[in-house]
């Protein structure tokens, strides 16, 4: 059995495309009307092996296609990306929804966890205002301390009211000191004082990536030394906005994507859209604002289980168990 997805402005046009390309024997597997564009998507199956079909299914795959299409639609995933994930999952011929989804995610996205041990380069956390950079740094510092790694903190966010005090409070709870750097020169001096035997975590000011002035100021700090930039974004945004936002940070060359605020949202299509549009590898997620609860590392299985759990509106406790079950903390 082969599957193919059709997109059209109306159901009548979509059904005509099914008949024209698959013939009268085609079986309708799933239909969906996008609330934003009002376009219609139809997934159809037929017992043929035409070489131009986009989706290749094994036994039971129409059920997988229908299920995963519904899950991704409920998460507000853009249609093109949803079709890509479902198509890839169906081609794997796996009957288990979690494993089929995980396999598709593994094919489409990259995954690169934040280190618990010293990475060799300072990690600079960047992102829009209110993304959760400071809390994410505190959580990663907890992980590093538990792993026996020496940690040093620097903040370049010295203008925003309460920013220095916030990171100082988190650092104090961990027995760490924070160095302030309001200019690139001060940042370079702080790095020299710390030396090379510690994991350096750098907090930054919230940046509007559509502002050339903001991006130039960030670049001034970014270019002082070789480091890794980590993009931090909140979940729950509009998917298209998230895609544009993540792509707009690409001049800062982020190597990882951390998604925060998962305790406050049920729909995760925006995080999929952000990662797909920018090609930034998924890294970690924050499922609680409590800094004692470390960031949770994403892998294809934990992301698949998270999408399925959020689709069912499972509790925060159930979400925590997802990462425990996949060996993440």
FIVEX-770870 format. One record per residue (C-alpha): residue in three letters; z, y, x. Coordinates in Angstrom, 3 decimals, decimal comma. Each point is the difference from the previous one (the first is absolute). Example, Ala and Ser with C-alpha at 12.3 -4.5 7.8 and 13.67 -1.06 7.14 Angstrom:
<atoms>
<atom type="ala" Z="7,800" Y="-4,500" X="12,300"/>
<atom type="ser" Z="-0,660" Y="3,440" X="1,370"/>
</atoms>
This chain:
<atoms>
<atom type="unk" Z="0,000" Y="0,000" X="0,000"/>
<atom type="unk" Z="-0,878" Y="3,483" X="1,250"/>
<atom type="unk" Z="1,505" Y="3,322" X="-1,022"/>
<atom type="unk" Z="-1,407" Y="3,495" X="0,006"/>
<atom type="unk" Z="1,436" Y="3,351" X="-1,068"/>
<atom type="unk" Z="-2,012" Y="2,676" X="-1,805"/>
<atom type="unk" Z="0,879" Y="3,672" X="-0,486"/>
<atom type="unk" Z="-1,679" Y="2,145" X="-2,675"/>
<atom type="unk" Z="0,696" Y="3,072" X="-2,151"/>
<atom type="unk" Z="0,268" Y="-2,102" X="-3,188"/>
<atom type="unk" Z="0,762" Y="-3,558" X="-1,011"/>
<atom type="unk" Z="-3,501" Y="-0,367" X="-1,466"/>
<atom type="unk" Z="-1,604" Y="0,943" X="3,304"/>
<atom type="unk" Z="2,349" Y="-2,297" X="1,940"/>
<atom type="unk" Z="-0,810" Y="-2,951" X="-2,259"/>
<atom type="unk" Z="-3,709" Y="0,694" X="0,392"/>
<atom type="unk" Z="0,413" Y="-0,104" X="3,772"/>
<atom type="unk" Z="1,775" Y="-3,351" X="-0,332"/>
<atom type="unk" Z="-2,836" Y="-1,438" X="-2,075"/>
<atom type="unk" Z="-2,693" Y="1,427" X="2,282"/>
<atom type="unk" Z="1,523" Y="-1,304" X="3,236"/>
<atom type="unk" Z="1,869" Y="-3,148" X="-1,037"/>
<atom type="unk" Z="-1,877" Y="-1,085" X="-3,092"/>
<atom type="unk" Z="1,165" Y="-1,046" X="-3,468"/>
<atom type="unk" Z="2,337" Y="-2,727" X="1,292"/>
<atom type="unk" Z="2,360" Y="2,425" X="1,742"/>
<atom type="unk" Z="3,681" Y="-0,137" X="-0,968"/>
<atom type="unk" Z="2,019" Y="3,235" X="-0,195"/>
<atom type="unk" Z="3,099" Y="-0,473" X="2,171"/>
<atom type="unk" Z="1,603" Y="3,448" X="-0,194"/>
<atom type="unk" Z="-0,696" Y="3,491" X="-1,343"/>
<atom type="unk" Z="1,634" Y="3,309" X="0,809"/>
<atom type="unk" Z="-0,483" Y="3,615" X="-1,062"/>
<atom type="unk" Z="1,120" Y="2,583" X="2,538"/>
<atom type="unk" Z="2,096" Y="2,642" X="-1,760"/>
<atom type="unk" Z="-0,946" Y="2,728" X="2,448"/>
<atom type="unk" Z="-3,786" Y="-0,420" X="0,108"/>
<atom type="unk" Z="-0,444" Y="-1,957" X="-3,253"/>
<atom type="unk" Z="-2,344" Y="-2,313" X="1,909"/>
<atom type="unk" Z="-0,008" Y="-3,691" X="-0,851"/>
<atom type="unk" Z="0,331" Y="-2,911" X="2,403"/>
<atom type="unk" Z="-0,987" Y="-3,534" X="-0,976"/>
<atom type="unk" Z="0,523" Y="-3,119" X="2,115"/>
<atom type="unk" Z="-2,263" Y="-2,873" X="-1,002"/>
<atom type="unk" Z="-0,437" Y="-3,589" X="1,188"/>
<atom type="unk" Z="-2,896" Y="-2,434" X="-0,114"/>
<atom type="unk" Z="-0,643" Y="-3,520" X="1,272"/>
<atom type="unk" Z="-2,643" Y="1,068" X="2,547"/>
<atom type="unk" Z="-0,208" Y="0,673" X="3,733"/>
<atom type="unk" Z="-2,161" Y="3,100" X="0,284"/>
<atom type="unk" Z="0,224" Y="1,352" X="3,527"/>
<atom type="unk" Z="0,489" Y="3,601" X="-1,133"/>
<atom type="unk" Z="3,234" Y="-0,618" X="-1,887"/>
<atom type="unk" Z="2,883" Y="2,029" X="1,351"/>
<atom type="unk" Z="2,766" Y="-2,458" X="-0,810"/>
<atom type="unk" Z="0,296" Y="-3,661" X="0,785"/>
<atom type="unk" Z="2,582" Y="-1,931" X="-2,011"/>
<atom type="unk" Z="1,637" Y="-3,375" X="0,310"/>
<atom type="unk" Z="1,765" Y="-1,982" X="-2,715"/>
<atom type="unk" Z="2,147" Y="2,187" X="-2,235"/>
<atom type="unk" Z="-1,306" Y="3,246" X="1,511"/>
<atom type="unk" Z="-0,837" Y="1,735" X="-3,292"/>
<atom type="unk" Z="3,718" Y="-0,126" X="-0,806"/>
<atom type="unk" Z="0,812" Y="1,462" X="3,409"/>
<atom type="unk" Z="-2,591" Y="2,732" X="-0,469"/>
<atom type="unk" Z="1,337" Y="0,908" X="-3,425"/>
<atom type="unk" Z="3,620" Y="-0,010" X="1,166"/>
<atom type="unk" Z="-0,532" Y="2,004" X="3,183"/>
<atom type="unk" Z="-2,303" Y="2,471" X="-1,721"/>
<atom type="unk" Z="2,734" Y="0,683" X="-2,545"/>
<atom type="unk" Z="2,660" Y="0,356" X="2,690"/>
<atom type="unk" Z="-2,030" Y="2,422" X="2,087"/>
<atom type="unk" Z="-1,066" Y="1,991" X="-3,059"/>
<atom type="unk" Z="3,629" Y="0,350" X="-1,073"/>
<atom type="unk" Z="0,772" Y="1,365" X="3,448"/>
<atom type="unk" Z="-2,664" Y="2,683" X="-0,415"/>
<atom type="unk" Z="-2,169" Y="-1,388" X="2,784"/>
<atom type="unk" Z="-3,438" Y="1,655" X="0,199"/>
<atom type="unk" Z="-2,692" Y="-2,209" X="-1,520"/>
<atom type="unk" Z="-2,033" Y="-0,466" X="3,167"/>
<atom type="unk" Z="3,045" Y="-1,067" X="1,995"/>
<atom type="unk" Z="1,245" Y="-2,237" X="-2,812"/>
<atom type="unk" Z="-3,388" Y="-1,706" X="-0,173"/>
<atom type="unk" Z="0,032" Y="-0,521" X="3,752"/>
<atom type="unk" Z="3,448" Y="-1,595" X="-0,062"/>
<atom type="unk" Z="-0,812" Y="-2,244" X="-2,981"/>
<atom type="unk" Z="-3,363" Y="-1,008" X="1,468"/>
<atom type="unk" Z="1,596" Y="-0,911" X="3,319"/>
<atom type="unk" Z="2,810" Y="-1,938" X="-1,709"/>
<atom type="unk" Z="-2,477" Y="-1,984" X="-2,108"/>
<atom type="unk" Z="-2,118" Y="-0,870" X="3,026"/>
<atom type="unk" Z="3,033" Y="-1,617" X="1,621"/>
<atom type="unk" Z="0,103" Y="-2,589" X="-2,801"/>
<atom type="unk" Z="3,813" Y="-0,039" X="-0,065"/>
<atom type="unk" Z="1,609" Y="-0,774" X="-3,355"/>
<atom type="unk" Z="3,421" Y="1,510" X="0,748"/>
<atom type="unk" Z="-0,078" Y="3,721" X="-0,956"/>
<atom type="unk" Z="2,424" Y="1,124" X="2,705"/>
<atom type="unk" Z="-1,828" Y="-1,796" X="2,790"/>
<atom type="unk" Z="-3,416" Y="1,036" X="-1,316"/>
<atom type="unk" Z="1,081" Y="3,643" X="-0,127"/>
<atom type="unk" Z="1,664" Y="-0,247" X="3,419"/>
<atom type="unk" Z="-3,165" Y="-1,476" X="1,488"/>
<atom type="unk" Z="-2,088" Y="2,828" X="-1,427"/>
<atom type="unk" Z="2,417" Y="2,652" X="1,249"/>
<atom type="unk" Z="-0,082" Y="-1,586" X="3,448"/>
<atom type="unk" Z="-3,789" Y="0,246" X="0,018"/>
<atom type="unk" Z="-0,188" Y="3,612" X="-1,170"/>
<atom type="unk" Z="3,025" Y="1,723" X="1,574"/>
<atom type="unk" Z="1,605" Y="0,085" X="3,429"/>
<atom type="unk" Z="3,717" Y="-0,505" X="0,573"/>
<atom type="unk" Z="1,973" Y="1,332" X="2,981"/>
<atom type="unk" Z="3,809" Y="-0,007" X="-0,295"/>
<atom type="unk" Z="2,194" Y="2,590" X="1,624"/>
<atom type="unk" Z="1,800" Y="-1,419" X="3,028"/>
<atom type="unk" Z="3,667" Y="-0,876" X="0,128"/>
<atom type="unk" Z="-0,138" Y="-0,036" X="3,800"/>
<atom type="unk" Z="-1,210" Y="2,899" X="2,139"/>
<atom type="unk" Z="-3,734" Y="0,521" X="-0,520"/>
<atom type="unk" Z="-0,717" Y="1,785" X="3,274"/>
<atom type="unk" Z="-1,042" Y="3,253" X="-1,677"/>
<atom type="unk" Z="1,878" Y="2,530" X="-2,120"/>
<atom type="unk" Z="-0,544" Y="-0,489" X="-3,724"/>
<atom type="unk" Z="-0,740" Y="3,286" X="-1,787"/>
<atom type="unk" Z="0,398" Y="-0,101" X="-3,774"/>
<atom type="unk" Z="-2,433" Y="2,314" X="-1,791"/>
<atom type="unk" Z="-0,856" Y="0,668" X="-3,627"/>
<atom type="unk" Z="0,105" Y="2,468" X="-2,872"/>
<atom type="unk" Z="3,226" Y="1,753" X="-1,029"/>
<atom type="unk" Z="2,479" Y="-2,254" X="-1,765"/>
<atom type="unk" Z="-1,657" Y="-3,250" X="1,100"/>
<atom type="unk" Z="3,214" Y="-1,461" X="1,408"/>
<atom type="unk" Z="-0,641" Y="0,334" X="3,726"/>
<atom type="unk" Z="3,604" Y="0,728" X="0,942"/>
<atom type="unk" Z="1,430" Y="-2,865" X="-2,046"/>
<atom type="unk" Z="-2,660" Y="-2,346" X="1,393"/>
<atom type="unk" Z="0,981" Y="0,961" X="3,542"/>
<atom type="unk" Z="3,663" Y="-0,655" X="-0,819"/>
<atom type="unk" Z="-0,899" Y="-3,414" X="-1,433"/>
<atom type="unk" Z="-2,079" Y="-0,918" X="3,048"/>
<atom type="unk" Z="2,854" Y="1,133" X="2,244"/>
<atom type="unk" Z="2,278" Y="-2,398" X="-1,880"/>
<atom type="unk" Z="-2,466" Y="-2,835" X="0,628"/>
<atom type="unk" Z="-0,269" Y="0,868" X="3,687"/>
<atom type="unk" Z="3,765" Y="0,273" X="0,463"/>
<atom type="unk" Z="0,529" Y="-3,385" X="-1,650"/>
<atom type="unk" Z="-2,571" Y="-1,445" X="2,411"/>
<atom type="unk" Z="1,907" Y="1,435" X="2,948"/>
<atom type="unk" Z="-2,599" Y="2,657" X="0,790"/>
<atom type="unk" Z="1,078" Y="3,402" X="1,327"/>
<atom type="unk" Z="-1,227" Y="2,787" X="-2,281"/>
<atom type="unk" Z="-0,455" Y="3,735" X="0,511"/>
<atom type="unk" Z="-0,904" Y="2,486" X="-2,720"/>
<atom type="unk" Z="-1,937" Y="3,261" X="0,194"/>
<atom type="unk" Z="-0,762" Y="2,314" X="-2,905"/>
<atom type="unk" Z="-2,702" Y="2,650" X="0,000"/>
<atom type="unk" Z="0,873" Y="0,897" X="-3,601"/>
<atom type="unk" Z="2,196" Y="2,936" X="0,923"/>
<atom type="unk" Z="-1,143" Y="2,518" X="-2,621"/>
<atom type="unk" Z="0,540" Y="-1,758" X="-3,327"/>
<atom type="unk" Z="3,445" Y="0,731" X="-1,421"/>
<atom type="unk" Z="2,392" Y="-2,870" X="0,605"/>
<atom type="unk" Z="-2,503" Y="-2,106" X="1,949"/>
<atom type="unk" Z="1,912" Y="-0,034" X="3,290"/>
<atom type="unk" Z="3,284" Y="-0,615" X="-1,794"/>
<atom type="unk" Z="-1,465" Y="-2,930" X="-1,948"/>
<atom type="unk" Z="-1,211" Y="-1,947" X="3,025"/>
<atom type="unk" Z="3,190" Y="0,895" X="1,885"/>
<atom type="unk" Z="2,073" Y="-1,593" X="-2,777"/>
<atom type="unk" Z="-2,059" Y="-3,193" X="0,132"/>
<atom type="unk" Z="0,198" Y="-0,058" X="3,792"/>
<atom type="unk" Z="3,754" Y="0,502" X="-0,070"/>
<atom type="unk" Z="0,450" Y="-3,039" X="-2,216"/>
<atom type="unk" Z="-1,830" Y="-2,055" X="2,621"/>
<atom type="unk" Z="1,770" Y="1,554" X="2,977"/>
<atom type="unk" Z="-3,196" Y="1,721" X="1,187"/>
<atom type="unk" Z="-0,806" Y="3,530" X="1,112"/>
<atom type="unk" Z="-2,954" Y="2,114" X="-1,135"/>
<atom type="unk" Z="-1,940" Y="2,433" X="2,154"/>
<atom type="unk" Z="-1,704" Y="2,955" X="-1,683"/>
<atom type="unk" Z="-3,434" Y="1,196" X="1,091"/>
<atom type="unk" Z="-1,498" Y="2,986" X="-1,789"/>
<atom type="unk" Z="-3,016" Y="0,334" X="2,340"/>
<atom type="unk" Z="-2,250" Y="-2,459" X="1,858"/>
<atom type="unk" Z="1,549" Y="1,169" X="3,272"/>
<atom type="unk" Z="3,502" Y="-0,786" X="-1,263"/>
<atom type="unk" Z="-1,310" Y="-3,339" X="-1,208"/>
<atom type="unk" Z="-1,315" Y="-0,822" X="3,479"/>
<atom type="unk" Z="3,327" Y="0,998" X="1,545"/>
<atom type="unk" Z="1,916" Y="-2,198" X="-2,452"/>
<atom type="unk" Z="-2,206" Y="-2,965" X="0,864"/>
<atom type="unk" Z="0,642" Y="0,556" X="3,708"/>
<atom type="unk" Z="3,755" Y="0,075" X="-0,551"/>
<atom type="unk" Z="-0,047" Y="-3,302" X="-1,884"/>
<atom type="unk" Z="-1,987" Y="-2,012" X="2,533"/>
<atom type="unk" Z="-1,710" Y="-3,329" X="-0,557"/>
<atom type="unk" Z="2,683" Y="-2,581" X="-0,751"/>
<atom type="unk" Z="0,435" Y="0,746" X="-3,686"/>
<atom type="unk" Z="-2,002" Y="-0,073" X="-3,220"/>
<atom type="unk" Z="-0,743" Y="3,598" X="-0,892"/>
<atom type="unk" Z="-0,398" Y="0,840" X="-3,700"/>
<atom type="unk" Z="-1,408" Y="3,431" X="-0,838"/>
<atom type="unk" Z="0,453" Y="1,760" X="-3,336"/>
<atom type="unk" Z="-2,510" Y="2,709" X="-0,918"/>
<atom type="unk" Z="-0,422" Y="2,781" X="-2,485"/>
<atom type="unk" Z="-1,705" Y="-0,741" X="-3,307"/>
<atom type="unk" Z="-3,707" Y="0,683" X="0,384"/>
<atom type="unk" Z="-2,656" Y="1,015" X="-2,491"/>
<atom type="unk" Z="-3,009" Y="-1,883" X="1,432"/>
<atom type="unk" Z="-2,385" Y="2,341" X="-1,805"/>
<atom type="unk" Z="1,445" Y="2,941" X="1,954"/>
<atom type="unk" Z="-1,659" Y="0,560" X="3,375"/>
<atom type="unk" Z="3,056" Y="1,953" X="1,138"/>
<atom type="unk" Z="2,363" Y="-2,868" X="-0,835"/>
<atom type="unk" Z="-2,209" Y="-2,591" X="1,685"/>
<atom type="unk" Z="-0,398" Y="2,170" X="3,108"/>
<atom type="unk" Z="3,774" Y="0,373" X="0,266"/>
<atom type="unk" Z="0,441" Y="-3,750" X="-0,326"/>
<atom type="unk" Z="-2,682" Y="-0,565" X="2,641"/>
<atom type="unk" Z="1,922" Y="2,252" X="2,380"/>
<atom type="unk" Z="2,877" Y="-2,493" X="-0,030"/>
<atom type="unk" Z="-2,258" Y="-3,046" X="-0,363"/>
<atom type="unk" Z="-1,902" Y="0,788" X="3,207"/>
<atom type="unk" Z="3,009" Y="0,529" X="2,288"/>
<atom type="unk" Z="0,265" Y="-3,657" X="0,997"/>
<atom type="unk" Z="-1,563" Y="-3,317" X="-0,824"/>
<atom type="unk" Z="1,752" Y="-1,230" X="-3,125"/>
<atom type="unk" Z="-0,586" Y="-1,911" X="-3,218"/>
<atom type="unk" Z="-0,218" Y="1,936" X="-3,242"/>
<atom type="unk" Z="1,348" Y="-1,698" X="-3,124"/>
<atom type="unk" Z="-1,171" Y="1,369" X="-3,339"/>
<atom type="unk" Z="2,649" Y="0,026" X="-2,731"/>
<atom type="unk" Z="-1,057" Y="0,315" X="-3,635"/>
<atom type="unk" Z="1,793" Y="-0,435" X="-3,292"/>
<atom type="unk" Z="-1,136" Y="-2,585" X="-2,530"/>
<atom type="unk" Z="-0,949" Y="0,994" X="-3,531"/>
<atom type="unk" Z="-2,625" Y="2,644" X="0,674"/>
<atom type="unk" Z="-3,346" Y="0,116" X="-1,719"/>
<atom type="unk" Z="-2,169" Y="-2,562" X="1,799"/>
<atom type="unk" Z="-2,830" Y="2,401" X="0,791"/>
<atom type="unk" Z="2,414" Y="2,668" X="1,224"/>
<atom type="unk" Z="1,718" Y="-2,569" X="2,211"/>
<atom type="unk" Z="-3,334" Y="-1,066" X="1,488"/>
<atom type="unk" Z="-0,973" Y="3,586" X="0,798"/>
<atom type="unk" Z="3,454" Y="0,815" X="1,351"/>
<atom type="unk" Z="0,144" Y="-2,954" X="2,387"/>
<atom type="unk" Z="-3,549" Y="0,663" X="1,221"/>
<atom type="unk" Z="0,858" Y="3,652" X="0,617"/>
<atom type="unk" Z="2,656" Y="-1,062" X="2,520"/>
<atom type="unk" Z="-2,499" Y="-1,981" X="2,102"/>
<atom type="unk" Z="-0,447" Y="2,832" X="2,561"/>
<atom type="unk" Z="3,618" Y="-0,693" X="0,998"/>
<atom type="unk" Z="-1,049" Y="-3,637" X="0,740"/>
<atom type="unk" Z="2,787" Y="-1,849" X="-1,848"/>
<atom type="unk" Z="0,239" Y="-3,645" X="1,032"/>
<atom type="unk" Z="2,199" Y="-1,209" X="-2,868"/>
<atom type="unk" Z="0,725" Y="0,808" X="-3,650"/>
<atom type="unk" Z="3,546" Y="-0,012" X="-1,391"/>
<atom type="unk" Z="0,356" Y="0,250" X="-3,783"/>
<atom type="unk" Z="3,252" Y="1,307" X="-1,454"/>
<atom type="unk" Z="1,545" Y="0,303" X="-3,435"/>
<atom type="unk" Z="-0,840" Y="-3,481" X="-1,272"/>
<atom type="unk" Z="3,267" Y="-0,005" X="-1,932"/>
<atom type="unk" Z="-1,313" Y="2,872" X="-2,147"/>
<atom type="unk" Z="-3,438" Y="-1,323" X="-0,968"/>
<atom type="unk" Z="-1,563" Y="-2,960" X="-1,773"/>
<atom type="unk" Z="-3,654" Y="0,583" X="0,884"/>
<atom type="unk" Z="-1,191" Y="-0,460" X="3,562"/>
<atom type="unk" Z="-3,737" Y="0,582" X="-0,285"/>
<atom type="unk" Z="0,354" Y="3,256" X="1,916"/>
<atom type="unk" Z="1,338" Y="-1,717" X="3,117"/>
<atom type="unk" Z="-2,909" Y="-2,452" X="-0,052"/>
<atom type="unk" Z="-2,412" Y="2,891" X="-0,444"/>
<atom type="unk" Z="1,575" Y="1,982" X="2,859"/>
<atom type="unk" Z="-0,205" Y="-2,903" X="2,442"/>
<atom type="unk" Z="-3,538" Y="-0,957" X="-1,005"/>
<atom type="unk" Z="-1,378" Y="3,538" X="0,216"/>
<atom type="unk" Z="1,524" Y="0,782" X="3,394"/>
<atom type="unk" Z="-0,075" Y="-3,506" X="1,558"/>
<atom type="unk" Z="3,554" Y="0,636" X="1,246"/>
<atom type="unk" Z="1,891" Y="-3,309" X="0,310"/>
<atom type="unk" Z="2,851" Y="-0,659" X="-2,396"/>
<atom type="unk" Z="3,303" Y="-0,011" X="1,831"/>
<atom type="unk" Z="3,250" Y="0,178" X="-1,928"/>
<atom type="unk" Z="1,331" Y="1,090" X="-3,374"/>
<atom type="unk" Z="3,247" Y="1,527" X="-1,187"/>
<atom type="unk" Z="1,418" Y="-1,603" X="-3,143"/>
<atom type="unk" Z="3,266" Y="1,943" X="-0,079"/>
<atom type="unk" Z="1,177" Y="3,433" X="1,253"/>
<atom type="unk" Z="3,063" Y="-1,601" X="1,631"/>
<atom type="unk" Z="-0,463" Y="0,301" X="3,782"/>
<atom type="unk" Z="2,174" Y="-3,078" X="0,522"/>
<atom type="unk" Z="-2,836" Y="-1,981" X="-1,592"/>
<atom type="unk" Z="-2,693" Y="-0,179" X="2,626"/>
<atom type="unk" Z="-3,697" Y="0,494" X="-0,590"/>
<atom type="unk" Z="-1,733" Y="-3,142" X="-1,262"/>
<atom type="unk" Z="-3,005" Y="-1,220" X="1,935"/>
<atom type="unk" Z="-3,148" Y="-0,656" X="-1,985"/>
<atom type="unk" Z="-2,195" Y="-3,033" X="0,543"/>
<atom type="unk" Z="-2,706" Y="-1,355" X="-2,332"/>
<atom type="unk" Z="2,391" Y="-2,364" X="-1,798"/>
<atom type="unk" Z="2,789" Y="2,537" X="-0,521"/>
<atom type="unk" Z="-2,524" Y="2,593" X="-1,221"/>
<atom type="unk" Z="-1,525" Y="-2,504" X="-2,433"/>
<atom type="unk" Z="3,400" Y="-0,963" X="-1,336"/>
<atom type="unk" Z="0,965" Y="3,672" X="-0,264"/>
<atom type="unk" Z="-3,108" Y="0,804" X="-2,052"/>
<atom type="unk" Z="0,619" Y="-2,937" X="-2,328"/>
<atom type="unk" Z="3,717" Y="0,806" X="-0,338"/>
<atom type="unk" Z="-0,584" Y="3,685" X="-0,727"/>
<atom type="unk" Z="-2,630" Y="-1,009" X="-2,550"/>
<atom type="unk" Z="2,746" Y="-1,941" X="-1,819"/>
<atom type="unk" Z="2,433" Y="2,924" X="0,441"/>
<atom type="unk" Z="2,397" Y="-2,265" X="1,884"/>
<atom type="unk" Z="3,337" Y="1,504" X="0,993"/>
<atom type="unk" Z="0,843" Y="1,559" X="3,353"/>
<atom type="unk" Z="2,006" Y="-3,116" X="0,842"/>
<atom type="unk" Z="-3,066" Y="-2,159" X="-0,566"/>
<atom type="unk" Z="-2,063" Y="2,292" X="2,223"/>
<atom type="unk" Z="2,607" Y="-0,308" X="2,756"/>
<atom type="unk" Z="-0,236" Y="-3,783" X="-0,255"/>
<atom type="unk" Z="-3,738" Y="0,219" X="0,628"/>
<atom type="unk" Z="0,552" Y="1,231" X="3,522"/>
<atom type="unk" Z="2,873" Y="-2,366" X="0,629"/>
<atom type="unk" Z="-2,177" Y="-2,920" X="-1,094"/>
<atom type="unk" Z="-2,789" Y="1,031" X="2,371"/>
<atom type="unk" Z="2,356" Y="0,418" X="2,940"/>
<atom type="unk" Z="0,087" Y="3,813" X="-0,141"/>
<atom type="unk" Z="2,996" Y="2,327" X="-0,026"/>
</atoms>
